[in-house]
Amino acid sequence: MPVDELDTRILRLLLEQPRTSVREYARVLGIARGTLQARLDRLERDGVITGTAPALSPAALGHPVLAFVHIEVTQGHLDDVGGALAAVPEIIEAFSITGGGDLITRVAARDNAHLEDVIQALISLPGVVRTRTEVALRERVPHRLLPLVESIGRAARG
């Protein structure tokens, strides 16, 4: 079942007020608690809602340097290298990509020397041919989903 207008209203509340109770969400939306819970369960089951963990700041955790490391991999070793990346705690995310390289990772480091250590560890992984690193200077648009949810809601209203 596709996401409908009520689903987008629910998702908006979850994004704007993540620490509110299900009962309060139902009150605000003007729907029964059971209806809301059924919708939440379906959204989780369908993979729309993927977690409820708090958003954490790597900078506030002592890792203010953010870099994107592109990794070129020897043909046939993408899964091996991808699996090895999961063992590097400074890698926050990793994606297979098209274009220049095979993987892109988002890395949080304490400082530039620590970033260099992480890059050297990546280069030493079996199957890694080369890396290319870009250091983020300033976040211009923080990670967000609300504008997308709102756009889907407008489309659902038709």
Protein Blocks (a to p, Z undefined) as FASTA:
>chain_A
ZZdfklmmmmmmmmmmmmbcfklmmmmnopafklmmmmmmmmmmnomagcjcdcddfkln
opabccdddddddehilmmmmmmmmmmmklmbdcddehjdjbdcddddfblmlmmmmmmm
mmmpghiabdcddddfbdfbdcdfklmmmmmmmmmnZZ
